[in-house]
């Protein structure tokens, strides 16, 4: 049990008699992080996540519409004793789940308030995008169906054979650069010339799109979902983005790391291909872009 100061709360009466439960759409995934077991709650309808330690999860998973919070808490005290969450922790957990729209209530008025809050949250997100003019994000499409349909083809690259191919291409690209390093440094002197800026920006967009699709395909291959793709403005510069936060629910830490690093792997692969193409092509636009 938590220290005595956190075992009981003066605000407990506000929720003790409430019948609260997780929304039916909430999914649960168990994962290990730094050797500790956690449970991740995920609602795919509003793309909200929340991570719980095992004792807190045992409390939350026992919440039902035919029981009040006090009964569930007392049961956890009996079953888990010192490991059971205190009232302060329960209040903090329920407040966070409430704000994330992961809870449902028996009281209709509470449900209406919940939907109103969800609407206000959406309005606040819109306002924050407008006010955050330096880094606003605008969702344009849901790429999940496209990624799922093309995964049988692209997914072949996300394999042991794909890793070998990636390694071979990167080594060849590195060798090509080293063999022509003097020429590369000489040509790099004028890379930021005004006549090149347009082509450089288009090349950047192309690479960043592939970067984001790298996250998407790795996430889908591992069992996640990708429902948001759009444009973000990085200091007034439009760049693509994809929301792969569903990777947080993956049980394997290795898979979560692969999804997080997928974009960089794609960019390194593209850079290696560009180095090979640059080394074996003559002067011209394509050679300059590489």
C-alpha positions as CSV (number, residue, x, y, z in Angstrom):
1,X,0.0,0.0,0.0
2,X,1.1,3.6,-0.6
3,X,2.1,5.8,2.3
4,X,-0.7,6.7,4.8
5,X,-0.9,10.2,3.4
6,X,-1.9,8.7,0.0
7,X,-4.0,5.7,1.1
8,X,-7.0,7.9,1.8
9,X,-8.3,11.0,0.1
10,X,-10.6,13.8,1.2
11,X,-12.1,13.7,-2.3
12,X,-12.9,10.0,-2.2
13,X,-16.6,10.7,-1.5
14,X,-17.0,12.2,-5.0
15,X,-16.5,8.9,-6.8
16,X,-17.0,6.2,-4.1
17,X,-20.6,5.5,-5.0
18,X,-20.2,6.0,-8.7
19,X,-20.6,3.0,-11.1
20,X,-17.8,3.4,-13.6
21,X,-16.3,1.0,-16.2
22,X,-14.0,1.0,-19.2
23,X,-15.7,1.8,-22.5
24,X,-16.4,-1.4,-24.5
25,X,-14.1,-0.3,-27.3
26,X,-11.1,-0.2,-25.0
27,X,-8.4,-2.8,-25.8
28,X,-5.7,-4.0,-23.5
29,X,-2.2,-5.1,-24.3
30,X,0.4,-6.4,-21.9
31,X,4.0,-5.3,-22.5
32,X,7.4,-5.3,-20.7
33,X,9.3,-2.1,-20.4
34,X,12.8,-2.1,-18.7
35,X,12.1,-5.5,-17.2
36,X,8.7,-4.5,-15.7
37,X,5.3,-5.6,-16.7
38,X,2.8,-2.9,-17.8
39,X,-0.7,-2.9,-19.3
40,X,-1.6,-0.4,-22.1
41,X,-5.2,0.6,-22.6
42,X,-6.1,1.7,-26.1
43,X,-9.3,3.0,-27.6
44,X,-9.0,2.8,-31.4
45,X,-12.0,5.1,-31.9
46,X,-10.3,8.2,-30.3
47,X,-6.7,6.9,-30.5
48,X,-6.1,7.4,-26.8
49,X,-3.6,5.4,-24.7
50,X,-2.9,4.9,-21.1
51,X,-0.3,2.7,-19.4
52,X,-0.9,1.1,-16.0
53,X,1.2,-0.9,-13.6
54,X,-0.2,-4.4,-12.8
55,X,-1.8,-3.5,-9.4
56,X,-3.6,-0.4,-10.9
57,X,-4.7,-2.5,-13.9
58,X,-6.2,-5.1,-11.6
59,X,-8.3,-2.3,-10.1
60,X,-9.4,-0.8,-13.4
61,X,-10.3,-4.1,-15.0
62,X,-12.6,-4.9,-12.1
63,X,-14.7,-1.8,-12.6
64,X,-18.2,-2.7,-13.8
65,X,-21.5,-0.9,-14.3
66,X,-23.2,-3.0,-11.5
67,X,-20.6,-2.2,-8.9
68,X,-19.4,1.1,-7.4
69,X,-15.8,2.3,-7.0
70,X,-15.8,1.8,-3.3
71,X,-16.7,-1.9,-3.6
72,X,-14.0,-2.5,-6.2
73,X,-11.4,-0.7,-4.1
74,X,-12.2,-2.7,-1.0
75,X,-12.0,-6.0,-3.0
76,X,-8.5,-4.9,-4.3
77,X,-7.4,-4.2,-0.7
78,X,-8.5,-7.7,0.3
79,X,-6.8,-9.4,-2.7
80,X,-3.6,-7.4,-3.1
81,X,-3.1,-5.8,0.3
82,X,0.0,-3.6,0.2
83,X,0.1,-3.7,-3.6
84,X,-3.4,-2.3,-4.0
85,X,-3.6,1.4,-5.2
86,X,-4.4,4.0,-2.6
87,X,-7.4,6.3,-2.9
88,X,-5.2,9.1,-4.2
89,X,-3.8,6.9,-6.9
90,X,-7.3,5.7,-7.9
91,X,-8.5,9.3,-8.2
92,X,-5.5,10.2,-10.3
93,X,-6.0,7.1,-12.6
94,X,-9.7,7.7,-13.0
95,X,-9.2,11.4,-13.7
96,X,-6.7,10.6,-16.4
97,X,-8.9,7.9,-17.9
98,X,-11.9,10.3,-17.8
99,X,-9.9,13.0,-19.6
100,X,-8.9,10.4,-22.2
101,X,-12.6,9.4,-22.7
102,X,-11.8,5.8,-21.8
103,X,-14.6,5.5,-19.2
104,X,-18.4,5.1,-19.3
105,X,-20.9,5.9,-16.5
106,X,-24.3,4.6,-15.4
107,X,-25.6,8.1,-15.0
108,X,-27.0,9.5,-18.3
109,X,-26.1,13.0,-17.3
110,X,-22.5,11.9,-16.8
111,X,-22.5,10.3,-20.3
112,X,-23.8,13.5,-21.8
113,X,-21.1,15.5,-20.0
114,X,-18.6,13.0,-21.3
115,X,-19.6,13.6,-24.9
116,X,-19.7,17.3,-24.4
117,X,-16.2,17.1,-23.0
118,X,-15.0,15.1,-26.0
119,X,-16.5,17.8,-28.2
120,X,-14.7,20.5,-26.2
121,X,-11.5,18.4,-26.4
122,X,-11.8,18.4,-30.2
123,X,-12.4,22.1,-30.3
124,X,-9.4,22.7,-28.0
125,X,-7.2,20.5,-30.3
126,X,-8.4,22.6,-33.3
127,X,-7.6,25.8,-31.4
128,X,-4.2,24.5,-30.4
129,X,-3.4,23.7,-34.0
130,X,-4.3,27.2,-35.0
131,X,-2.5,28.8,-32.1
132,X,0.6,26.6,-32.4
133,X,1.4,28.2,-35.8
134,X,5.0,27.2,-35.6
135,X,4.2,23.4,-35.6
136,X,0.6,22.8,-36.6
137,X,-0.6,19.4,-37.9
138,X,-3.4,18.8,-40.3
139,X,-4.7,15.2,-40.9
140,X,-5.5,14.6,-44.6
141,X,-6.3,10.9,-44.9
142,X,-6.5,7.5,-43.3
143,X,-3.8,5.4,-44.9
144,X,-4.5,2.2,-43.0
145,X,-6.5,0.4,-45.8
146,X,-3.8,1.3,-48.4
147,X,-1.0,0.1,-46.1
148,X,-2.9,-3.1,-45.4
149,X,-3.6,-3.9,-49.1
150,X,0.0,-3.3,-50.1
151,X,1.6,-4.9,-47.1
152,X,1.9,-8.4,-48.7
153,X,4.3,-6.8,-51.3
154,X,6.1,-4.2,-49.2
155,X,6.1,-6.5,-46.2
156,X,8.6,-8.8,-47.9
157,X,11.2,-6.2,-47.3
158,X,10.5,-6.2,-43.6
159,X,12.1,-9.6,-43.1
160,X,15.4,-11.2,-42.6
161,X,16.0,-11.2,-46.3
162,X,15.1,-7.5,-46.4
163,X,17.5,-6.8,-43.6
164,X,20.3,-8.5,-45.5
165,X,19.4,-6.5,-48.7
166,X,19.4,-3.3,-46.6
167,X,22.9,-4.1,-45.2
168,X,24.4,-5.0,-48.6
169,X,23.0,-1.8,-50.2
170,X,24.2,0.4,-47.3
171,X,27.7,-1.1,-47.5
172,X,27.8,-0.6,-51.2
173,X,26.6,3.0,-50.8
174,X,29.2,3.7,-48.1
175,X,32.0,2.2,-50.4
176,X,30.8,4.3,-53.3
177,X,31.0,7.5,-51.2
178,X,34.4,6.7,-49.8
179,X,35.8,5.9,-53.2
180,X,34.6,9.3,-54.6
181,X,34.8,11.3,-51.4
182,X,37.0,14.1,-52.9
183,X,34.5,14.6,-55.8
184,X,31.6,14.5,-53.4
185,X,33.0,17.3,-51.1
186,X,33.9,19.4,-54.1
187,X,30.4,19.2,-55.6
188,X,28.8,19.8,-52.2
189,X,30.2,23.3,-52.2
190,X,27.4,24.6,-54.4
191,X,24.6,22.4,-53.1
192,X,22.7,25.3,-51.6
193,X,22.8,27.5,-54.7
194,X,19.4,29.3,-55.3
195,X,18.9,27.3,-58.5
196,X,19.1,24.0,-56.5
197,X,16.7,24.9,-53.6
198,X,13.5,23.9,-55.4
199,X,14.8,20.5,-56.3
200,X,16.3,20.0,-52.9
201,X,12.9,20.7,-51.3
202,X,11.1,18.3,-53.6
203,X,13.7,15.7,-52.9
204,X,13.2,16.3,-49.1
205,X,9.4,15.9,-49.5
206,X,9.9,12.6,-51.4
207,X,12.3,11.2,-48.8
208,X,10.1,12.3,-45.9
209,X,7.0,10.6,-47.5
210,X,8.9,7.4,-47.7
211,X,10.2,7.9,-44.2
212,X,6.7,8.2,-42.8
213,X,5.5,5.2,-44.9
214,X,8.4,3.3,-43.3
215,X,6.8,3.9,-39.9
216,X,3.4,2.9,-41.2
217,X,4.5,-0.4,-42.8
218,X,6.6,-1.5,-39.9
219,X,3.8,-0.6,-37.5
220,X,1.2,-2.5,-39.6
221,X,3.5,-5.5,-40.0
222,X,3.9,-5.7,-36.3
223,X,0.1,-5.7,-35.8
224,X,-0.5,-2.0,-35.2
225,X,-2.8,0.4,-37.1
226,X,-2.2,3.7,-38.8
227,X,-5.2,5.9,-39.2
228,X,-3.8,9.4,-39.5
229,X,-1.5,10.9,-42.2
230,X,-1.2,14.5,-43.1
231,X,1.0,17.6,-43.2
232,X,2.8,19.3,-40.4
233,X,4.4,22.7,-40.6
234,X,7.9,22.8,-39.1
235,X,8.6,26.5,-38.8
236,X,6.4,27.2,-41.8
237,X,7.9,24.3,-43.9
238,X,5.3,21.7,-44.8
239,X,6.4,18.1,-44.2
240,X,4.4,14.8,-44.1
241,X,3.6,13.0,-40.9
242,X,2.0,9.7,-39.9
243,X,0.5,8.7,-36.6
244,X,2.0,5.4,-35.5
245,X,1.2,5.7,-31.8
246,X,-0.7,2.4,-31.9
247,X,2.8,0.8,-31.7
248,X,2.7,1.7,-28.0
249,X,0.4,-1.3,-27.6
250,X,2.9,-3.8,-29.1
251,X,4.0,-6.4,-26.6
252,X,7.5,-6.7,-28.0
253,X,9.9,-4.0,-27.0
254,X,12.0,-4.9,-30.1
255,X,8.9,-4.3,-32.4
256,X,8.3,-0.9,-30.7
257,X,11.9,0.1,-31.3
258,X,11.7,-1.1,-34.9
259,X,8.6,1.0,-35.6
260,X,10.3,4.0,-34.0
261,X,13.4,3.6,-36.0
262,X,11.8,2.6,-39.3
263,X,11.9,6.1,-40.8
264,X,15.7,6.4,-40.2
265,X,16.3,2.9,-41.7
266,X,14.4,4.0,-44.8
267,X,16.4,7.2,-45.1
268,X,19.7,5.4,-44.8
269,X,18.6,3.0,-47.5
270,X,17.6,5.8,-49.8
271,X,20.9,7.6,-49.1
272,X,22.9,4.5,-49.9
273,X,21.0,4.0,-53.2
274,X,21.6,7.7,-54.0
275,X,25.3,7.3,-53.3
276,X,25.5,4.3,-55.7
277,X,23.5,6.1,-58.4
278,X,25.6,9.3,-58.0
279,X,28.9,7.3,-58.3
280,X,27.9,5.6,-61.5
281,X,26.1,8.3,-63.5
282,X,27.4,11.2,-65.5
283,X,26.7,14.9,-64.9
284,X,23.1,16.0,-65.2
285,X,20.0,16.7,-63.1
286,X,19.7,13.1,-61.7
287,X,23.4,13.0,-60.8
288,X,23.1,16.4,-59.0
289,X,20.0,15.3,-57.1
290,X,21.7,12.1,-55.9
